[in-house]
Amino acid sequence: MAPDRVDVRDVSVIVLAAGSGNRFGKPKQFLELTPGIRLVDAALETAMSVTDNVILVLPAGHVWEGRPVSVSVIGGKTRLDSVAAGLSALQRDQEVVVIHDSAHPLARKQTFLDVIGAIRNGADAAVPLLPVSDVIKREDDDGHLTTIGRDRCGLAQVPMGFSTVLLMAAHIERDFDEACIWEESMLVERAGGAVVAVQGSSMNVHVVTQGDLELARTIAKARAEGEIEPLPDRGPQ
């Protein structure tokens, strides 16, 4: 069983909150999840329940006035640039780094512990995977569909865990079209690292649209009122 608290001497969490929030008209990470608690606050609270060593990546011009963090840095134009900014603030003795995102405010503490445990067991990267229940199809430029299927397919979630050395090396060596890289585990894949899955959850909502935000608010309220089983599920099988 994973410990309730990791060794803060060799594990850091980077919480990404540098997005512009174009879909919402303002940065979505500063919208309320529950009264008085913003998406970024919820993400930080869970990260800090695991380790004290938390790095927060913010938009340019933003001054952090929330819960104290180890350090806050300004993000870049892209997600990869923001991750690189967070990595630059890591202490040198950090063997494991977890990348989280304020757009996933409902991620569970156990998921953090699972990805950290996977790295300590030898993986180079660990990704929470939510199995899909519907068949996945890809549409080409002409509108024609190709069936991918659903067996062994899943949705990648955060937090993701990484070997710090390998992730930093992959960032330094990136010399390809960044538009084709959606998140950090793809960097590790391209570097030939071992990327493994841990249990994902359908409750770990990714807030992209207003509908996602309302769903996250409903789940957060139900959790607070004890209406939802506290353990994460495995999602559709």
C-alpha positions as CSV (number, residue, x, y, z in Angstrom):
1,M,0.0,0.0,0.0
2,A,1.3,3.5,-0.9
3,P,2.3,5.7,2.1
4,D,0.1,8.6,3.1
5,R,2.9,11.0,2.6
6,V,5.9,10.9,0.3
7,D,9.5,11.8,1.2
8,V,9.7,15.5,0.5
9,R,13.5,15.2,0.0
10,D,13.2,13.6,-3.4
11,V,9.7,14.4,-4.8
12,S,8.3,17.6,-6.2
13,V,4.9,18.5,-7.7
14,I,4.6,21.1,-10.4
15,V,1.1,22.6,-10.7
16,L,0.4,24.2,-14.0
17,A,-1.8,27.3,-13.8
18,A,-0.4,29.5,-16.6
19,G,-3.2,29.2,-19.2
20,S,-5.0,32.2,-20.6
21,G,-8.4,30.7,-20.5
22,N,-9.6,31.9,-23.9
23,R,-12.7,29.7,-23.8
24,F,-13.9,31.4,-20.5
25,G,-12.9,34.9,-21.3
26,K,-10.4,34.8,-18.4
27,P,-8.0,32.3,-16.8
28,K,-10.3,29.4,-15.8
29,Q,-7.9,28.3,-13.1
30,F,-9.0,31.2,-11.0
31,L,-12.7,30.4,-11.3
32,E,-14.5,29.0,-8.3
33,L,-15.0,25.2,-7.9
34,T,-16.8,25.6,-4.6
35,P,-17.5,28.8,-2.7
36,G,-14.2,30.4,-1.9
37,I,-12.2,27.6,-3.5
38,R,-10.8,28.1,-7.0
39,L,-9.7,25.4,-9.4
40,V,-6.1,26.2,-8.7
41,D,-6.7,26.1,-4.9
42,A,-8.2,22.7,-5.1
43,A,-5.3,21.4,-7.2
44,L,-2.8,22.8,-4.8
45,E,-4.5,21.5,-1.7
46,T,-4.3,17.9,-3.0
47,A,-0.7,18.3,-4.1
48,M,0.3,19.7,-0.7
49,S,-1.4,16.8,1.0
50,V,1.3,14.7,-0.6
51,T,4.4,16.8,-0.3
52,D,5.5,20.2,0.9
53,N,7.7,20.7,-2.2
54,V,5.2,22.3,-4.6
55,I,6.0,24.6,-7.5
56,L,3.2,26.7,-9.0
57,V,3.4,28.0,-12.6
58,L,1.4,31.2,-13.2
59,P,0.5,33.4,-16.1
60,A,2.6,36.5,-16.8
61,G,1.8,39.4,-14.7
62,H,0.0,37.4,-12.0
63,V,1.0,37.8,-8.4
64,W,0.2,34.8,-6.3
65,E,-1.8,35.5,-3.2
66,G,-3.2,32.1,-2.3
67,R,-1.8,29.3,-0.1
68,P,1.9,29.6,0.3
69,V,3.9,27.3,-2.1
70,S,7.6,26.4,-2.3
71,V,8.1,28.7,-5.2
72,S,6.0,30.3,-8.0
73,V,7.3,30.9,-11.5
74,I,6.0,32.4,-14.7
75,G,4.9,30.0,-17.4
76,G,5.6,30.2,-21.2
77,K,3.6,30.4,-24.4
78,T,3.0,26.7,-24.5
79,R,2.4,23.9,-22.0
80,L,5.9,22.5,-22.6
81,D,7.4,26.0,-22.0
82,S,5.4,26.2,-18.7
83,V,6.6,22.7,-17.7
84,A,10.2,23.7,-18.5
85,A,9.8,26.8,-16.3
86,G,8.6,24.6,-13.4
87,L,11.5,22.2,-14.0
88,S,14.0,25.1,-13.8
89,A,12.8,25.7,-10.2
90,L,13.4,22.1,-9.0
91,Q,16.0,21.4,-6.4
92,R,18.9,19.3,-7.7
93,D,18.1,16.3,-5.4
94,Q,14.6,15.7,-6.6
95,E,14.4,12.2,-8.1
96,V,10.7,12.2,-8.9
97,V,8.6,15.0,-10.3
98,V,4.8,15.0,-10.7
99,I,3.2,17.3,-13.2
100,H,-0.3,18.3,-12.3
101,D,-2.7,20.8,-13.8
102,S,-5.3,23.1,-12.2
103,A,-7.7,22.1,-15.0
104,H,-8.0,18.8,-13.1
105,P,-9.1,20.1,-9.7
106,L,-10.7,16.8,-8.6
107,A,-7.7,14.5,-8.9
108,R,-7.3,12.3,-5.8
109,K,-4.3,12.1,-3.5
110,Q,-4.2,8.4,-4.2
111,T,-3.5,9.1,-7.8
112,F,-0.4,11.2,-6.9
113,L,0.8,8.3,-4.7
114,D,0.2,5.8,-7.5
115,V,2.3,7.7,-10.1
116,I,5.0,8.3,-7.6
117,G,5.0,4.6,-6.6
118,A,5.3,3.6,-10.3
119,I,8.4,5.7,-10.8
120,R,10.0,4.3,-7.6
121,N,9.3,0.9,-9.0
122,G,11.3,1.6,-12.1
123,A,9.1,3.3,-14.7
124,D,10.3,6.5,-16.4
125,A,6.8,8.0,-16.6
126,A,3.4,7.0,-15.1
127,V,0.1,8.2,-16.5
128,P,-3.4,7.8,-15.0
129,L,-5.4,6.0,-17.7
130,L,-9.2,6.0,-17.9
131,P,-10.4,3.2,-20.2
132,V,-12.8,4.4,-22.9
133,S,-16.3,2.9,-23.2
134,D,-17.0,4.1,-26.8
135,V,-15.3,3.2,-30.0
136,I,-12.6,5.8,-31.0
137,K,-12.6,6.9,-34.6
138,R,-10.1,9.3,-36.3
139,E,-11.4,11.8,-39.0
140,D,-9.0,12.8,-41.8
141,D,-8.9,16.1,-43.7
142,D,-11.5,14.8,-46.1
143,G,-14.0,13.9,-43.4
144,H,-13.4,10.1,-43.8
145,L,-13.2,8.0,-40.6
146,T,-10.8,5.4,-39.6
147,T,-11.7,3.1,-36.6
148,I,-9.1,3.0,-33.9
149,G,-11.2,0.8,-31.5
150,R,-11.5,0.8,-27.8
151,D,-9.6,-2.3,-26.5
152,R,-6.6,-1.2,-24.5
153,C,-7.4,2.5,-25.3
154,G,-7.8,5.1,-22.6
155,L,-7.8,8.8,-21.8
156,A,-4.7,10.2,-20.3
157,Q,-5.2,12.2,-17.1
158,V,-3.0,14.1,-14.7
159,P,-1.2,14.0,-12.3
160,M,1.6,12.3,-14.2
161,G,4.8,11.1,-12.6
162,F,8.3,11.2,-14.0
163,S,11.9,10.4,-13.4
164,T,13.2,13.9,-13.0
165,V,16.5,13.2,-14.8
166,L,14.8,11.6,-17.9
167,L,12.1,14.3,-18.2
168,M,14.6,17.1,-17.9
169,A,16.8,15.4,-20.5
170,A,13.8,15.0,-22.8
171,H,13.0,18.7,-22.5
172,I,16.6,19.7,-23.3
173,E,16.8,17.5,-26.3
174,R,13.4,18.4,-27.9
175,D,14.0,19.3,-31.5
176,F,10.7,18.4,-33.1
177,D,7.4,20.1,-33.9
178,E,6.0,20.9,-30.5
179,A,2.5,21.1,-32.0
180,C,2.6,17.3,-32.1
181,I,3.4,17.0,-28.4
182,W,0.3,17.3,-26.2
183,E,1.8,16.5,-22.9
184,E,5.0,15.4,-21.2
185,S,4.7,11.7,-21.3
186,M,5.0,11.9,-25.1
187,L,8.4,13.4,-24.6
188,V,9.4,10.4,-22.6
189,E,7.9,8.1,-25.2
190,R,10.0,9.8,-27.9
191,A,13.1,9.5,-25.7
192,G,12.6,5.7,-25.5
193,G,11.5,5.7,-21.9
194,A,9.1,3.3,-20.2
195,V,5.7,4.8,-19.8
196,V,3.2,2.9,-17.7
197,A,-0.5,3.3,-16.7
198,V,-2.0,3.7,-13.2
199,Q,-5.6,3.7,-12.4
200,G,-7.6,6.7,-13.7
201,S,-11.0,7.9,-12.6
202,S,-14.1,9.2,-14.3
203,M,-14.4,11.7,-11.4
204,N,-11.1,13.3,-12.4
205,V,-12.8,15.8,-14.7
206,H,-10.7,17.9,-17.2
207,V,-12.2,21.3,-17.1
208,V,-12.1,22.6,-20.7
209,T,-15.7,23.9,-21.3
210,Q,-18.3,25.5,-19.2
211,G,-20.1,22.2,-19.1
212,D,-17.0,20.6,-17.7
213,L,-16.8,23.3,-15.0
214,E,-20.4,22.7,-14.0
215,L,-19.9,19.0,-13.8
216,A,-16.8,19.5,-11.7
217,R,-18.7,21.8,-9.4
218,T,-21.5,19.2,-9.0
219,I,-19.0,16.4,-8.1
220,A,-17.1,18.7,-5.7
221,K,-20.4,19.6,-3.9
222,A,-21.5,16.0,-3.7
223,R,-18.1,14.9,-2.3
224,A,-18.3,17.7,0.3
225,E,-21.7,16.5,1.3
226,G,-20.6,12.8,1.5
227,E,-22.9,11.8,-1.4
228,I,-20.1,10.2,-3.5
229,E,-17.9,7.3,-2.5
230,P,-14.5,8.8,-1.6
231,L,-12.4,6.2,-3.5
232,P,-11.8,6.8,-7.2
233,D,-13.3,4.3,-9.7
234,R,-11.7,2.6,-12.7
235,G,-14.0,4.2,-15.1
236,P,-15.8,2.3,-17.9
237,Q,-14.5,-1.2,-18.6
